[in-house]
Amino acid sequence: MEAQKKKAEEEVAAWKHPIGTQVVVTRDNGEEVRTKTRSEPWVLGGHSAVIMVEGISGGYSLERVRLGPVSGDARDPMKWQHLQPFVDHMQARLDAKVAERGPGETWMQAGGVELIHQAGRKLDKAFDFVSHGADEAVVGAALADAANYVAMAYQRLSCKMATPRVPGAGGRTDP
């Protein structure tokens, strides 16, 4: 009995998640229910670690509760796992404090005429993409790049501050 109590106390102490944490509960019949916690865990009867969750009355054994997203929630990490390599890359840059420049950043010091020529090349690339049946996202990225070069050229030639209005600076369509 003392071993059960110690194990339950350890489970409660190990739970470091706030109320409202998304979890998956395995019911007695094996069904998995996606829900959220509505209490901190506690030791029940001196032998079981339990927690209260939304949609189920009473305390539920921590042994049957695991972390997991609520279905359809935008915070579901499975919806964003394709971005993990980018996040890892950005984190490595931040950790190393390396000033890395993207392909489009080499044009930041270019003159207006050079930027107009680059915008023309980006428009030609967009036209090629359309001609070869590329999807809208690829064409849109090429057009966004061209628009950003036009905005930079406008700034250089008119000495006014121009802010690109479209995402995609940095040569996203470059191979």
C-alpha positions in Angstrom: 0.0 0.0 0.0 2.9 2.4 0.8 4.4 1.7 -2.7 1.1 2.6 -4.4 0.9 5.9 -2.4 4.5 6.8 -3.3 3.9 6.0 -7.0 0.7 8.1 -7.0 2.5 11.0 -5.3 5.3 10.8 -7.9 2.8 10.9 -10.7 1.1 14.0 -9.3 4.5 15.7 -8.7 5.6 14.9 -12.3 2.5 16.5 -13.8 3.7 20.0 -14.9 0.8 21.0 -17.1 -1.7 23.8 -16.3 -5.5 23.4 -16.1 -6.9 23.5 -19.6 -4.1 21.3 -21.1 -5.3 19.2 -24.1 -5.3 15.5 -23.3 -6.5 12.2 -24.6 -8.2 9.9 -22.1 -8.5 6.2 -22.6 -11.9 5.1 -21.2 -12.6 1.7 -19.6 -13.9 0.3 -22.9 -10.7 1.4 -24.7 -12.3 4.4 -26.4 -10.1 7.4 -26.6 -11.6 10.8 -25.8 -9.9 14.1 -26.7 -10.6 16.6 -24.0 -9.0 19.2 -21.6 -8.0 19.0 -18.0 -10.2 21.0 -15.5 -8.2 20.5 -12.3 -4.7 19.8 -11.0 -4.0 16.1 -10.3 -4.2 14.8 -6.7 -3.8 11.5 -4.8 -7.2 9.9 -4.3 -7.7 7.5 -1.3 -3.9 7.4 -0.6 -3.2 5.2 -3.6 -4.3 6.6 -7.0 -3.2 9.7 -9.0 -6.3 11.3 -10.6 -7.3 14.4 -12.5 -10.6 15.9 -13.6 -11.2 16.4 -17.3 -14.0 18.1 -19.3 -16.9 15.8 -20.3 -16.1 13.1 -17.7 -17.4 13.4 -14.2 -15.2 12.7 -11.2 -11.4 12.1 -11.1 -9.8 10.0 -13.9 -6.7 8.0 -13.4 -3.5 9.7 -14.6 -2.4 6.4 -16.0 -5.1 6.7 -18.6 -4.4 10.3 -19.5 -1.8 11.4 -22.0 -1.1 14.8 -23.6 -2.7 15.3 -27.0 -4.5 18.0 -29.0 -8.2 18.5 -29.2 -9.4 17.5 -32.6 -9.9 20.4 -35.0 -7.9 22.8 -32.8 -5.5 25.1 -34.6 -3.0 24.4 -31.8 -2.8 20.8 -33.0 0.9 20.2 -33.6 0.1 17.6 -36.3 -1.3 20.4 -38.4 1.9 22.3 -38.4 4.5 19.5 -38.4 5.5 20.4 -42.0 6.9 23.6 -40.6 9.2 21.9 -38.1 12.3 22.0 -40.4 11.9 25.7 -40.9 11.4 26.3 -37.1 14.5 24.2 -36.4 16.5 26.2 -38.9 15.4 29.5 -37.5 16.1 28.3 -34.0 19.7 27.3 -35.0 20.2 30.8 -36.5 19.0 32.4 -33.3 21.2 30.1 -31.2 24.2 30.8 -33.3 23.4 34.5 -33.7 24.5 34.3 -37.3 23.4 37.0 -39.6 22.4 34.9 -42.6 21.2 36.6 -45.7 18.5 35.2 -48.0 18.7 35.4 -51.8 16.6 38.5 -52.0 18.6 40.4 -49.4 21.5 40.7 -51.8 19.5 43.3 -53.7 18.9 45.6 -50.6 21.9 47.8 -51.6 21.2 47.7 -55.4 20.3 50.8 -57.4 16.9 51.4 -58.9 17.7 50.4 -62.4 19.2 47.1 -61.2 16.0 46.5 -59.2 13.8 47.1 -62.2 15.8 44.6 -64.2 15.4 42.1 -61.4 11.6 42.8 -61.2 11.4 42.1 -64.9 13.2 38.8 -64.5 10.8 37.8 -61.7 7.8 38.7 -63.9 9.3 36.6 -66.7 9.6 33.7 -64.3 6.0 34.1 -63.2 5.0 34.1 -66.9 7.0 30.9 -67.4 5.3 29.3 -64.4 1.8 30.2 -65.8 2.8 28.9 -69.3 3.8 25.6 -67.8 0.7 25.2 -65.6 2.2 25.8 -62.2 -0.2 26.1 -59.3 -1.4 29.4 -58.0 0.9 29.4 -55.0 4.0 29.2 -57.1 2.8 31.9 -59.5 1.7 34.1 -56.6 5.1 33.8 -55.0 6.9 34.9 -58.2 4.5 37.8 -58.6 5.1 38.8 -54.9 8.8 38.7 -55.5 8.5 41.0 -58.6 6.2 43.4 -56.6 8.8 43.6 -53.8 11.6 44.5 -56.3 9.3 47.1 -57.9 8.7 48.6 -54.4 12.4 48.7 -53.7 13.1 50.3 -57.1 10.5 52.9 -56.5 12.1 53.7 -53.2 15.6 54.1 -54.7 14.5 56.1 -57.7 12.1 58.5 -55.9 13.9 58.7 -52.5 10.6 57.8 -50.8 10.0 55.0 -48.4 8.1 52.2 -50.2 6.9 49.2 -48.2 6.2 46.0 -50.2 2.6 45.1 -49.8 2.9 41.4 -50.6 4.7 38.6 -49.0 7.4 36.6 -50.8 10.5 38.8 -50.8 13.7 36.8 -50.8 13.4 34.9 -54.1 11.1 32.2 -52.9 10.6 31.0 -56.4 14.3 30.7 -57.1 15.4 27.1 -57.5 
